[in-house]
Every structure is written in structure tokens, then in C-alpha cells.
Amino acid sequence: MRKAWVWVLVGLVAGAALAQDVQALIAASGQAAIKAAIARVAPAVVKIEATRRVATWWDQFFQDPFLRRFFGEPETTQTSLGSGFVVEYAGQKYVLTNYHVVENATAIRVTAQRGDTWTARVVGTDDLLDLAVLAVDGLDLPAAPLGDSDALEIGDWVIAIGNPLGFAHTVTLGIVSALNRDVPRPDGSGYFRRMIQTDAAINPGNSGGPLVNAYGEVVGMNTLIARQTASGLAVEGINFAVPINEIKLALEQIVQYGRVTRAWLGVYIQDVLPGMERQLGVREGVLVTEVVRGSPAERAGLRAGDVIVAVDGKAVRTTNDLQREIMYRRVGERVTLTVVRQRASLTLSVVLAERPEEGAAPGGVGLRKFGLTVQDLTPELRSRYGIARETGVVVTQVEAGSRAYWAGVQEGDVIVEVNREPVANVADWNRLVAPLGEGEEVLLTVVRAGRTRFLLLR
């Protein structure tokens, strides 16, 4: 009996040792994979320094030619730091980075891991993706392999490589925390769409650097860091990257034309949710919630409540599918939509128009008067400001010190009357305010948080 127990103990010890060996092999294999992934991409990662001129009150003082001759030119330059990576397209090498890193730059310098430096120039940019494409003469760095961001899954390992706070070629590791995030832009001009969320540590200076999968392929461009909530609550481990598949689609147009022109249907949409199939007659597709007035969709006969299930015969199952399928087509191109309407299938032919700027209201922004910028109400603006109304114009900006500012008008207010005349949309606003002088008294009827009030502009 005693010998049997001895053999059991020996077996347990051996089993534990084998388990530890297996775990060690798994850890070593994972570590080797990460190191190999870094080695594939790191040589293509660069530091980017962009110098720009910054206007100050001192510049206004020096507008006098005599003072300029006497004191010389004032030094008002600023250098921003970011990251980038080399890609190859049509046999040429380019450096990709964030647009905000090189915006308004007067000079751009690119530095390799080994210390070599080059002067770069901007080929073109795309504000929607926060993307800039740079040309660098004599660049002899390897191009980074590009992966498939559509193949990413939550929990996949990802690596961020960049220059946070100036610490060159810093590497951090994390996972994909979420996919297809719509994230408000810091300047309030709309949203970044379909972003990759990761907890790989990103800091100022990482902007424009690559997000890399475990196979050593670039799957995104690090762009945005969540630091705190609107109430000031500190946030950690929430960072966002632009998917590389969208960058690939934009790269061709930027290289050829210097900008990206996107096509547009003119609809507000949502996914078909579980349970809706009983009412809509279809399990998957893109539900049209609103059709923009005067848009290609309206001219083609598309209606709210329609479900788009295919574009030119290719199935679209989600809003992201439809947006990607439409937005990178040519403006003026004709497409055939397969639509389910009241359980019946039909086809509609649509000629695509150019997509308006992100955050712009259908039909444009209203005339700027009294220090106010107003826009038509859209689902996005109603969601942003918590507005339940369907009519009126929403205030998106109030100039500090203006008459509207002192009268108490606030961003997010909905103006429903001007001098007791009803305002349903931007067209009404423009018609009513165009003949009014800037110094005239104006009575505005506004709705704020569901309550109506009158504000007098003196």
C-alpha cells in the first residue's frame, strides 16, 4: 500500500512538472510571436516632428512695418511630435501618420529608428480618417506589412509602436477591447467611425503610429486617447485606432488626387435588431430611419422603414457594411439597391452624390447672425444635445461676448421662433434673419431641456 501511495505522489509531481513545462512552452511561444511581430514592423516606424507657426497677440502688435524693421520678425513657432510608418503603394514608399500631427505644418522631419532623418512633404490628407500621406525623397526604410482589420476579433493581441512623450520606438502590448466604435471627435465636429478600441497603452506622441497584430501586420493607426469623461472622471486603458482597411481604401485617392471624395446616399440608418424580423420581414439588413431631403436616396424613392439588404447584388448585413460599400465608390456612380419594403422585395437605382462634411447639417449651416451658428436638426444632433423635437434649428456655437451670448442663448438650444415667426428649419431661419440688422432688437423663442423661453437680443 505504501509503495502505491509513493507511485501516486511521484505521478502527481511528474504531472505538475509537465503542466509547468507546457505552460512555460506556451508562454515562450507567445513571447517569441510578439517579438517576431515587433521585429517585422519596428524598422518601418518613424518619429515625426512638425513645425507650425502659431499666431499670438504679439503678431498683431508686429503688423506695423516700422516695428517689424526695428525689432525684427517675432519667433512664434511650435513643434508637435507624433509617429508614423512606411507603406508601399504602386511601387512607391510613403509615410502614413495622423492629419492632426502635421496640420498647418511649415516643415516636417521624419526620423528612423537608427537615427537617419529626412524632410517630408504632405501628399494629401483626409480629415474624416485623421489621415495624412507624406512623401519622403530618398527614403530607404522597409515598408510595414499591412493586415486585415476586418479579421480582428475581441481579445486578439495587439501591439502599439510609437514615440510617446518623445521616448523613441516605445512598444506596448494589449488586446482588442472592442470593434466598430463610434467616438466623438475632440473638437466636436462629428465622430470617428468604426474605430478599434484597445487597452495597449497610448500616450501623446503615439498618434499616427501603427497598431500591429500578433502576426506582425499593421491593422490600425493609433489616433485617439480617452483621458477623462465629460464630468472630469479619469479614464485609463481606453484608446482608439483607425482600421487599416479604411486607410487602404483612402490611400489610392490621396496619392492620385490629394484628397478623398466619398459617395453618399443621404439616409440615416441602424442595424436590424433581434425581434424586428417579425415586423420587417427580414432578419438581417440595414434599416432606413430617415431620408435626407433632396438627397440621392429621396430622388430614388427610398423611404424610412425600408431595409437595404444588398448593393449591386452584394449582401449588406450591418450599417458598417453599407457605409463601407457606398462611401468609397465614385461620386456620380449608379448603384442598385435591393430593398425590403413591407415584406416585399424591390430594387432601386441610385446615382450617388458627394458626401457632405462630417457633422454638417443637410442643406448646410444657417446664416451666421448675432453671434450664432445654427443647423437643421438631425438624428445625430438630437442625440448629441438630448433634443426630442423634430422642428427648429439647433444652436451649435455661440460667439463669446456677442449679443446672443449676453442674452443667454446656449449651445444646444433649439430656436423655434424669430420675432414670433415660426422657424422649422435652416431655410426659415435664413429667410427671417437675412433682412435683420446686427443692431436690431430680436426676440428669440428657444426650447431648452424641454422648456420654452423667450430671449431678447438688445
C-alpha positions in Angstrom: 0.0 0.0 0.0 2.8 2.4 1.0 4.5 1.8 -2.4 1.3 2.6 -4.2 1.0 5.9 -2.5 4.6 6.6 -3.3 3.9 6.0 -7.0 0.8 8.2 -6.8 2.8 11.0 -5.4 5.5 10.6 -8.0 2.8 10.7 -10.7 1.3 13.9 -9.2 4.8 15.6 -9.1 5.6 14.5 -12.6 2.2 15.7 -13.8 2.6 19.1 -12.1 6.1 19.4 -13.6 4.7 18.5 -17.1 2.0 21.1 -16.7 4.5 23.7 -15.8 6.6 22.8 -18.8 3.6 23.1 -21.1 2.7 26.5 -19.6 6.3 27.6 -20.0 6.3 26.5 -23.6 3.1 28.3 -24.3 4.4 31.5 -22.6 7.7 31.2 -24.5 5.9 30.7 -27.8 3.6 33.7 -27.2 6.6 35.8 -26.2 8.5 34.7 -29.3 5.5 35.6 -31.5 5.2 39.1 -30.0 9.0 39.7 -30.5 8.7 38.5 -34.1 5.8 40.8 -34.8 7.7 43.7 -33.4 10.7 42.9 -35.4 8.6 42.8 -38.7 7.1 46.3 -38.2 9.5 48.3 -35.9 12.0 49.2 -38.7 9.2 50.9 -40.7 8.1 53.1 -37.7 9.3 56.7 -37.7 9.2 59.7 -35.4 7.6 62.8 -37.0 8.3 66.4 -36.0 6.1 69.0 -37.5 6.8 72.7 -37.1 4.0 75.2 -37.5 3.6 78.9 -37.0 1.4 79.9 -34.1 -0.5 83.2 -34.1 -0.4 85.2 -30.9 -1.4 88.7 -29.8 2.3 89.7 -30.3 1.8 89.1 -34.0 -0.9 91.7 -34.1 1.4 94.1 -32.4 4.1 93.5 -35.1 1.7 94.1 -38.0 3.2 97.6 -38.1 6.0 97.6 -40.7 8.1 100.1 -38.7 8.1 97.8 -35.6 9.0 94.8 -37.8 12.0 96.7 -39.1 13.0 97.8 -35.6 12.5 94.6 -33.7 12.8 92.0 -36.4 10.4 89.1 -37.0 8.8 87.6 -33.9 9.5 83.9 -33.2 6.1 82.2 -32.9 6.7 78.6 -34.0 5.7 75.4 -32.3 6.8 71.8 -32.9 4.5 68.9 -32.5 5.6 65.3 -32.1 4.0 62.2 -33.5 4.6 58.8 -35.1 4.2 57.3 -38.5 5.0 54.2 -40.5 6.2 53.4 -44.0 3.9 51.8 -46.5 4.4 50.9 -50.2 1.7 51.7 -52.8 2.1 51.3 -56.6 5.9 50.8 -56.3 6.4 54.0 -54.2 7.0 54.4 -50.5 5.0 56.8 -48.4 4.8 57.6 -44.7 1.4 57.5 -43.1 0.5 59.5 -40.0 -2.4 61.4 -38.4 -3.6 64.5 -40.1 -3.6 66.4 -36.7 0.1 65.7 -36.3 1.1 67.6 -39.5 -1.9 70.0 -39.8 -0.7 73.5 -40.9 2.9 72.4 -40.7 5.5 74.6 -42.4 8.2 71.9 -42.1 8.1 68.2 -41.4 11.0 66.0 -40.3 11.0 62.2 -40.3 13.5 60.2 -38.1 14.1 56.5 -38.4 14.9 54.1 -35.6 18.6 54.1 -36.5 18.7 58.0 -36.3 18.6 58.9 -40.0 16.4 61.9 -40.8 14.6 63.2 -43.9 12.4 66.1 -44.8 8.9 65.2 -45.7 6.1 66.9 -47.6 2.3 66.3 -47.5 0.9 64.5 -50.5 -2.7 64.7 -49.2 -4.9 64.4 -46.2 -8.3 63.1 -45.1 -9.9 64.7 -42.1 -12.6 62.1 -41.7 -10.0 59.4 -41.0 -7.5 61.9 -39.5 -5.0 60.6 -42.1 -2.0 62.3 -43.8 0.2 60.8 -46.5 3.7 62.0 -46.6 6.3 61.8 -49.4 10.0 61.5 -48.4 12.7 61.7 -51.1 15.5 59.1 -50.7 13.6 57.1 -48.0 15.3 53.7 -47.7 13.3 52.1 -44.9 11.3 48.9 -45.3 7.6 49.1 -45.7 5.4 47.7 -42.9 3.2 44.7 -43.8 -0.5 45.6 -43.8 -3.0 43.2 -42.4 -6.8 42.8 -42.5 -8.6 44.9 -39.8 -11.9 43.1 -40.7 -10.4 39.9 -39.4 -9.8 41.3 -35.9 -11.7 39.8 -33.0 -12.2 41.0 -29.5 -9.4 39.6 -27.3 -6.8 39.5 -30.1 -3.3 40.6 -29.0 -2.3 44.0 -30.5 1.0 46.0 -30.2 1.3 49.8 -30.3 4.7 51.2 -31.5 5.5 54.9 -31.4 7.2 57.8 -29.7 5.1 58.6 -26.6 6.3 61.8 -24.9 9.4 61.7 -27.2 10.6 58.3 -26.0 11.6 56.9 -29.4 10.3 53.5 -30.5 8.3 52.5 -27.4 6.4 49.3 -27.6 3.2 48.5 -25.6 1.1 45.4 -25.6 -2.7 44.9 -25.1 -5.8 43.4 -26.6 -8.6 44.4 -28.9 -11.2 45.6 -26.4 -14.0 46.4 -28.8 -14.6 46.9 -32.5 -16.7 49.4 -34.7 -16.7 52.1 -32.0 -18.2 55.5 -33.0 -16.2 58.0 -31.0 -16.9 61.8 -30.7 -14.1 63.9 -32.1 -12.3 66.2 -29.6 -13.3 69.3 -31.5 -17.0 68.4 -31.5 -17.2 68.3 -35.3 -18.7 64.8 -35.6 -17.5 61.3 -34.9 -14.7 58.9 -35.8 -16.4 55.9 -37.2 -15.8 52.1 -36.9 -12.7 52.6 -34.6 -10.7 49.8 -33.0 -10.7 50.1 -29.2 -7.6 48.7 -27.4 -6.0 48.8 -24.0 -2.5 48.9 -25.4 -1.0 51.9 -23.7 -1.0 55.0 -26.0 0.2 58.5 -25.0 0.8 61.8 -26.7 3.4 61.1 -29.4 1.9 57.8 -30.3 -0.5 59.5 -32.7 -0.1 58.2 -36.2 1.9 55.1 -35.2 0.9 51.5 -36.1 -1.3 49.1 -34.2 0.1 45.7 -35.0 -1.4 42.2 -34.7 0.4 39.1 -33.4 1.5 38.2 -36.9 3.4 41.4 -37.4 0.9 43.2 -39.6 -0.4 46.7 -39.2 -4.2 46.6 -38.5 -4.7 50.2 -37.5 -3.4 53.7 -36.9 -3.3 54.9 -33.3 -5.3 58.1 -33.2 -7.3 58.9 -30.0 -6.8 58.6 -26.3 -9.6 58.7 -23.8 -8.3 60.6 -20.8 -11.4 61.7 -18.9 -15.2 61.8 -19.1 -17.2 64.9 -19.7 -17.6 65.2 -15.9 -13.9 65.0 -15.4 -13.6 61.4 -14.2 -10.2 60.0 -15.0 -10.1 57.2 -17.7 -7.4 54.6 -18.2 -6.9 51.9 -20.9 -9.3 53.2 -23.5 -7.6 54.1 -26.7 -8.7 54.1 -30.4 -7.2 53.3 -33.8 -8.4 53.8 -37.3 -8.8 50.5 -39.1 -6.2 49.8 -41.7 -8.7 48.6 -44.3 -10.3 52.1 -44.4 -6.8 53.6 -44.7 -6.1 51.3 -47.7 -9.3 52.5 -49.4 -8.4 56.2 -48.8 -4.7 55.8 -49.8 -5.3 55.3 -53.5 -7.4 58.5 -53.8 -5.0 60.6 -51.7 -2.0 59.5 -53.8 -3.8 60.3 -57.0 -5.9 63.4 -56.1 -4.6 64.7 -52.7 -7.9 64.1 -51.0 -10.7 61.6 -50.6 -14.0 62.1 -52.3 -16.7 59.9 -50.7 -20.0 59.0 -52.2 -23.3 59.5 -50.3 -26.8 58.0 -50.3 -28.4 60.5 -47.9 -30.0 58.3 -45.3 -29.9 57.8 -41.5 -29.6 54.1 -40.7 -29.5 51.4 -38.0 -29.0 47.7 -37.8 -31.9 45.4 -37.9 -32.2 44.2 -34.2 -33.3 40.8 -32.9 -37.1 40.6 -32.9 -37.6 43.2 -35.7 -37.8 40.5 -38.3 -41.5 39.9 -37.3 -42.3 43.4 -38.3 -39.9 44.0 -41.1 -40.0 40.5 -42.8 -36.2 40.3 -42.8 -33.6 39.0 -40.3 -30.5 40.9 -41.5 -30.0 44.2 -43.3 -29.8 48.0 -42.8 -32.9 49.8 -41.6 -33.5 53.3 -43.0 -34.7 55.5 -40.2 -34.8 58.8 -42.1 -34.2 60.0 -45.6 -32.5 63.4 -46.1 -34.5 65.9 -48.1 -33.1 66.4 -51.6 -30.7 63.5 -51.3 -30.0 60.8 -53.9 -31.9 58.4 -51.7 -35.0 60.6 -51.8 -34.8 61.0 -55.5 -34.5 57.3 -56.0 -37.7 56.7 -53.9 -36.1 55.2 -50.8 -38.3 55.6 -47.7 -38.0 55.5 -43.9 -38.7 51.9 -42.8 -37.1 50.3 -45.9 -34.5 47.7 -45.2 -31.5 47.7 -47.5 -30.2 44.1 -47.9 -27.8 44.4 -50.9 -25.8 46.8 -53.0 -25.3 45.7 -56.6 -26.1 42.2 -55.5 -23.6 42.1 -52.6 -25.3 41.5 -49.3 -25.1 44.1 -46.6 -25.9 42.9 -43.1 -24.9 45.9 -40.9 -24.6 49.7 -41.1 -20.9 49.3 -41.4 -21.3 47.0 -44.4 -23.5 49.6 -46.1 -21.3 52.6 -45.3 -18.1 50.9 -46.5 -19.8 49.6 -49.6 -21.1 53.1 -50.6 -18.6 55.7 -49.3 -15.6 54.7 -51.3 -17.4 54.5 -54.7 -17.1 57.3 -57.3 -19.4 60.3 -57.0 -21.9 60.1 -59.8 -21.8 56.3 -59.9 -25.1 54.5 -60.3 -25.8 51.6 -57.9 -28.7 49.2 -57.5 -30.1 48.7 -54.0 -32.1 45.6 -53.1 -34.7 46.8 -50.6 -37.3 45.0 -48.5 -40.4 47.2 -48.0 -43.4 45.9 -46.2 -42.1 42.3 -46.6 -41.8 42.7 -50.4 -38.5 42.9 -52.2 -37.8 45.6 -54.8 -34.8 47.2 -56.5 -34.0 50.9 -56.6 -31.4 52.6 -58.8 -29.5 55.4 -57.1 -27.0 57.9 -58.5 -24.6 58.7 -55.7 -23.7 62.3 -54.7 -20.7 63.6 -52.8 -20.8 63.1 -49.1 -21.2 66.3 -47.0 -18.5 67.1 -44.4 -18.8 65.2 -41.2 -21.1 67.0 -38.7 -22.6 69.3 -41.4 -26.3 69.6 -41.4 -28.3 68.5 -44.5 -28.8 71.6 -46.6 -25.8 73.3 -45.0 -25.4 75.6 -41.9 -27.7 78.6 -41.4 -26.6 82.2 -41.9 -24.4 83.3 -39.0 -26.2 86.2 -37.3 -26.0 87.8 -33.8 -23.0 85.6 -32.9 -25.0 82.4 -33.5 -24.2 79.3 -35.7 -27.3 77.1 -36.2 -28.0 73.9 -38.1 -31.0 71.8 -39.1 -32.0 69.2 -36.6 -30.6 65.7 -37.5 -30.7 62.5 -35.6 -27.0 62.9 -34.7 -27.6 66.5 -33.3 -30.7 65.4 -31.5 -28.8 62.6 -29.9 -25.8 64.9 -29.1 -27.9 67.5 -27.3 -30.7 65.3 -26.0 -33.4 67.0 -28.2 -36.8 65.4 -28.6 -38.2 68.0 -31.1 -38.4 67.4 -34.8 -38.6 71.0 -35.9 -36.5 74.1 -35.3 -32.8 74.9 -35.7 -30.2 73.9 -33.1 -27.6 76.3 -31.9 -24.1 74.7 -32.4 -22.0 77.7 -31.5 -22.4 80.9 -29.6 -19.7 83.6 -30.0 -18.4 84.8 -26.7 -19.3 88.4 -26.0 -21.9 88.6 -28.7 -25.5 89.8 -28.3 -26.8 86.3 -28.3 -24.2 85.4 -25.6 -25.3 88.2 -23.3 -29.0 87.4 -23.9 -28.4 83.9 -22.5 -28.5 81.7 -25.7 -26.6 78.5 -25.2 -25.2 75.7 -27.4 -27.9 73.0 -27.8 -30.8 75.5 -27.6 -33.4 74.9 -30.3 -34.7 78.2 -31.8 -38.3 77.7 -32.8 -39.3 81.4 -33.5 -37.7 84.6 -34.6 -39.7 87.7 -33.6 -42.7 85.3 -33.1 -42.4 83.9 -36.7 -42.1 80.1 -36.7 -38.7 78.5 -37.6 -39.0 74.9 -38.7 -35.6 74.6 -40.4 -32.5 76.4 -41.7 -34.4 77.8 -44.7 -36.9 79.5 -42.4 -34.0 80.9 -40.2 -32.2 82.3 -43.3 -35.4 83.9 -44.6 -36.2 85.6 -41.3 -32.8 86.8 -40.2 -31.3 87.8 -43.6 -33.1 91.3 -43.6 -32.3 92.0 -39.9 -29.5 94.3 -39.0 -26.9 93.2 -36.4 -28.0 96.0 -34.1 -31.8 95.4 -34.3 -33.6 94.0 -31.3 -34.6 90.4 -31.9 -36.9 88.2 -29.8 -35.9 84.5 -30.0 -38.2 81.7 -28.8 -36.0 78.8 -27.7 -36.6 75.4 -26.3 -34.0 74.2 -23.7 -34.3 70.9 -21.8 -38.0 70.7 -23.0 -38.9 74.1 -21.6 -39.8 77.1 -23.8 -38.4 80.5 -23.0 -38.1 83.9 -24.7 -34.7 85.7 -25.0 -34.3 89.3 -26.2 -31.2 90.3 -28.1 -30.7 94.0 -27.5 
